Every structure is written in structure tokens, then in C-alpha cells.
Amino acid sequence: MSLLPSASVLQKTLYSALPDFASIAWVEQVGSTNVNLMQDVRSTQSVMGRPALLGAHTQTSGRGRAGRRWQNPPGSTLMFSCAYDVFVPPARLPMLAPVVGIVACEQLRKIAGPAVQDRLLMKWPNDILYDQAKLSGLLVESARPVQRESQHHHVVIVGMGMNLSSAVELTQHLGRKVADWTSVLSDLNDDSGNSEDIALLVARIARAWRDAFAQYEQQGFAAFMERHAQVDALREQQVNVIQDERIVLSGAARGVNQDGCLLVESAGRQHPITIGDISIRPEGQG
């Protein structure tokens, strides 16, 4: 049985749970929730207010980081995007990638509770893992709205895809370990993952992102460094930094700095790794 209720049930519950969101929609099918929100931001005819949330049961052109396609077996994936007005200098936008991952991981840990929360971790910059297998991916994009309140006014769009089921099939198909939310609930001996729970999970994360962005505007990434340490899946692991399918650096992961960069120690020196078209893999993983 799918944990996903009907689109209409999800939308109705979200309306009640997010009264301060200006726009909420959940549809059966869309090309990409991120793309749809981005198009609205750039449209001179836009009537959508923010914060905005758009979810879909199926995405025909869903995307992950670095242009990867998000795998979407029907009914087995939770997919939604949110758009927020954020007021920071352009140079501070990339640090929002780990911020959204930290926050989403924290919320999933709170929902899961103490029995399994330590098994939910974030792999920099923002993949969420369960027992070191990928549970959720996040995509953060930004755009300048047509009507800007200041030169630091941006709209940040966060897309989240989380496996609800089919982890065994996906693991075989992708050739790497994949986790799903059904497994988390199973480990809790909890079969209460009903329609309302999924909607409230979405609402909880959407609210937490909004609050985190407000905090980030005031305090920067320094406010999230200790929070990252609590959910860091790479802590003290030997990792490879991969760019264009080549290993460009190997060393030990040493957390993040105040700019949100991953620190990799090699030959006695800590190298800050910036967010971009790179991959970080623990040694021994393909």
C-alpha cells in the first residue's frame, strides 16, 4: 500500500497545516515542480504569492543535482518544491544547499524519534541517508524575481524527492544502496504512516526551511555549523572528491567551514570544497 494519499487529500491537509503559505497546490502529474515554480518567478504575469508549495505524484522531467534525473516509480516517491523570498547577497546563495539538507534531516529525525534518529544523517551537501543508503535528494535553485524589492532579493526554490517505498528494486536498478521511508517506519514497528502523516511531514519541512532562511539572513551559515556536525554522515571518513568522473582529491572529511564548504584534509592541509558539479564518495564506493 502506498503511503501517498490522493492529491486532493494532500492539498487539503497542507492548506490547514500551512496557513501562512500564500500558494499551495498538489497535482497528479507535472514536468518538474522546481521548473514550474521557477517559470512563475520569471513570469511578468505571475499572480502566485510566496511562500509557495507545489507537489506532484508524478514528475515526467524531475531533476536532481548536477542535472541527474530523479527516478520516480509511480506512487513510490514523495516529491515537492517550495519557493521563498530570501534577502542575501548573491555570494551567500550557494551555502543554502547544505542549510536545506541539515534542516530536512533534522525534521525527519524528529519525526522518526530517538529509536532510529541517529541512523538518519546528511551527506554533504544535502543528500539524506538512512543506514548510509540514500533516502532523499534535494535540489536548490535561485532566481531574481521580476519585481525585486532590493538588489539582494532572490527567490530560492527547494525541491525534495524522498523514496517512500521500492528501495529493494531501486537498489538493484541503480547498483547502489537506496533507502525508503517505509523501511524507517518498519524499523520503528510503526504502521501509522498514513495520508495525514505524509502531509504533515511535508508541512513540517516546508515551515522549517522558511524559518531557517530567516535565520540565515540574520546570522549566516555560522548558525548552522554545529547543527551540521550533529547530522554529518561523512564525519572523519576517508572520501574521494570527484569531478568529471575523475578523483581530484582524497582525504579525511573534517566537517564544514563558515562558508558551508566541506573540509577535506589531505597531506596535513584542509581543503575547502565548494558546492558545484562535484561528487563526494566515501572510499570504496563506486
C-alpha positions in Angstrom: 0.0 0.0 0.0 1.3 3.4 -1.0 1.9 6.0 1.8 0.8 8.7 -0.7 -2.8 9.7 -0.3 -4.7 11.4 -3.2 -3.5 14.7 -4.5 -6.7 16.4 -3.2 -6.3 15.0 0.3 -2.7 16.1 0.4 -3.6 19.6 -0.7 -6.5 19.9 1.7 -4.3 18.9 4.7 -1.5 21.2 3.6 -3.9 24.2 3.4 -4.8 23.6 7.1 -1.2 22.9 8.2 0.4 25.9 6.4 -1.9 28.9 6.8 0.9 31.4 6.2 1.8 29.9 2.8 0.4 32.1 0.0 0.2 29.3 -2.6 -0.3 25.5 -2.1 -1.0 23.0 -4.9 -0.6 19.3 -5.2 -1.3 17.7 -8.6 -1.3 14.2 -10.1 1.4 15.0 -12.7 3.8 17.7 -13.7 7.0 18.0 -15.7 9.1 19.3 -12.8 7.9 21.1 -9.6 11.1 23.1 -9.5 10.8 24.2 -13.1 7.1 25.2 -12.7 7.9 27.4 -9.7 10.9 28.9 -11.5 8.8 29.8 -14.5 6.3 31.6 -12.3 9.1 33.6 -10.6 10.3 34.8 -14.0 6.9 35.5 -15.4 5.7 39.0 -15.7 2.1 37.6 -15.5 2.8 35.9 -12.1 0.0 36.0 -9.6 1.5 33.4 -7.2 2.4 34.6 -3.8 5.2 33.3 -1.6 6.0 31.1 0.3 4.7 28.7 -2.3 4.5 24.9 -2.3 3.9 22.6 -5.3 3.8 18.9 -5.0 3.1 16.1 -7.6 2.6 12.4 -7.5 4.5 12.0 -10.8 7.2 14.2 -12.4 7.9 13.5 -16.1 11.1 15.6 -16.1 12.2 15.5 -12.5 15.8 16.5 -11.8 18.4 16.0 -9.1 21.8 17.7 -8.5 24.2 18.1 -11.5 21.3 17.5 -13.9 20.7 13.9 -12.9 17.2 12.6 -13.4 15.2 11.7 -10.3 13.9 8.1 -10.5 10.2 8.1 -10.0 8.3 4.7 -9.9 4.6 5.7 -9.7 3.4 6.2 -6.1 6.7 5.3 -4.5 8.2 8.8 -4.2 7.3 11.9 -2.3 8.1 15.0 -4.5 7.5 18.6 -3.8 9.1 22.0 -4.1 8.9 25.3 -2.2 9.7 28.9 -3.2 10.8 31.5 -0.7 11.8 35.2 -0.8 15.3 35.4 0.5 17.3 38.6 1.0 21.1 38.0 1.0 24.0 39.0 -1.3 24.4 36.7 -4.3 27.7 35.3 -2.9 25.8 33.8 0.0 23.3 31.8 -2.0 25.4 28.6 -2.5 25.5 28.0 1.3 21.8 27.4 1.3 22.4 24.0 -0.3 23.7 22.4 3.0 21.3 24.5 5.1 18.2 22.9 3.5 19.7 19.4 3.9 20.5 20.0 7.6 17.0 21.2 8.2 15.2 18.5 6.3 17.4 15.8 8.1 16.6 17.4 11.5 12.9 17.2 10.8 13.0 13.6 9.7 14.9 12.7 12.8 12.3 14.4 15.0 9.5 12.5 13.2 11.4 9.2 13.5 12.1 9.7 17.1 15.1 8.5 19.3 14.9 4.8 18.3 16.3 5.4 14.8 17.1 9.1 14.5 20.9 8.6 14.7 20.6 6.4 11.6 19.3 9.4 9.6 22.3 11.5 8.5 23.1 14.1 5.8 25.9 13.6 3.3 27.2 17.0 2.2 25.9 19.0 0.5 22.4 17.7 1.1 21.7 14.0 0.4 19.8 12.4 3.3 20.8 8.9 4.2 19.4 6.1 6.3 21.9 3.5 7.3 24.3 5.1 4.8 21.8 4.5 1.9 20.3 7.4 0.1 16.8 8.2 1.3 16.2 11.7 -0.1 17.8 14.1 -2.5 17.4 17.9 -2.6 17.8 20.5 -5.3 18.3 24.2 -4.5 18.0 26.8 -7.2 17.5 30.6 -7.2 16.2 33.3 -9.5 15.7 37.0 -9.5 12.0 37.8 -9.4 10.6 40.2 -12.0 9.7 42.7 -9.2 12.6 43.0 -6.8 12.5 44.7 -3.5 16.3 45.2 -3.4 19.4 44.0 -5.2 19.7 41.2 -2.6 16.2 40.0 -3.2 16.1 36.4 -4.6 13.6 33.6 -4.8 15.1 30.3 -3.6 13.4 27.2 -4.8 14.0 23.9 -2.9 12.9 20.6 -4.4 12.8 17.4 -2.4 12.4 13.9 -3.5 12.2 11.1 -0.9 11.8 7.4 -1.6 8.6 6.1 0.2 8.9 2.5 -1.0 10.6 0.3 -3.6 14.1 0.6 -2.1 14.9 -3.0 -3.0 14.0 -2.5 -6.6 15.8 0.8 -6.9 18.9 -0.7 -5.2 19.1 -3.4 -7.9 18.3 -1.0 -10.7 20.8 1.7 -9.7 23.5 -0.6 -8.5 23.9 1.2 -5.2 22.2 1.1 -1.8 18.9 3.0 -1.6 16.6 3.5 1.4 12.9 4.3 1.7 10.6 5.8 4.4 8.7 2.5 4.6 11.9 0.9 6.0 12.2 3.7 8.6 8.7 3.1 9.8 9.2 -0.6 9.7 12.2 -0.3 12.0 10.1 1.7 14.3 7.4 -1.0 14.2 5.2 1.9 13.2 2.5 1.3 10.6 0.9 4.7 11.2 2.4 6.3 8.1 -1.0 7.3 6.8 -2.1 10.1 4.5 -2.2 12.8 7.1 1.3 11.8 8.4 2.9 12.4 5.0 1.1 15.7 4.5 2.3 16.9 8.0 5.8 15.7 7.2 5.8 17.9 4.1 4.4 20.8 6.1 6.9 20.4 8.9 9.8 20.5 6.5 8.4 23.4 4.5 8.0 25.5 7.7 11.5 24.6 8.9 13.0 25.8 5.6 11.2 29.1 5.9 12.4 29.6 9.5 16.0 28.5 8.5 16.2 31.1 5.7 15.1 33.8 8.1 17.8 32.8 10.5 20.4 32.5 7.7 19.6 36.1 6.5 20.5 37.3 10.0 23.3 35.0 11.1 24.8 33.4 8.1 26.0 29.8 7.9 27.8 30.1 11.2 24.5 29.4 12.9 24.3 26.0 11.2 27.8 24.6 11.7 27.1 22.8 15.0 23.8 21.6 13.6 25.6 20.1 10.6 28.0 18.3 13.0 25.0 16.6 14.6 23.9 15.0 11.3 27.2 14.7 9.4 27.3 11.4 7.5 30.9 12.0 6.3 32.4 12.9 9.7 36.0 11.6 9.9 35.5 9.3 6.9 38.1 8.9 4.1 36.5 10.4 1.0 37.2 11.0 -2.7 36.3 14.3 -4.3 35.2 13.5 -7.9 34.9 16.0 -10.8 34.2 15.0 -14.4 34.4 11.3 -13.3 38.0 11.8 -12.0 39.2 11.7 -8.5 40.7 15.2 -7.9 41.3 14.9 -4.1 41.3 12.1 -1.5 41.4 12.7 2.3 39.5 12.8 5.5 36.3 14.7 5.9 36.6 17.3 8.7 33.1 18.9 8.7 32.3 22.3 7.2 33.6 25.8 7.5 31.6 29.0 8.0 31.1 29.3 4.2 29.4 25.9 4.1 32.3 24.3 2.3 33.2 20.7 3.1 36.7 20.4 4.6 38.8 17.6 3.3 42.2 17.0 5.0 45.0 15.7 2.8 48.8 15.8 3.4 48.2 17.8 6.6 46.2 20.5 4.9 42.5 21.2 5.0 41.0 21.9 1.5 37.6 23.7 1.3 35.4 22.0 -1.3 32.8 24.3 -2.8 29.3 23.4 -3.8 29.1 22.7 -7.6 29.2 19.9 -10.1 31.3 17.6 -7.9 30.6 14.3 -6.1 31.8 13.2 -2.7 32.0 9.5 -2.1 33.4 7.5 0.8 36.4 5.5 -0.2 35.4 2.1 -1.5 32.2 3.3 -3.0 31.8 3.3 -6.8 
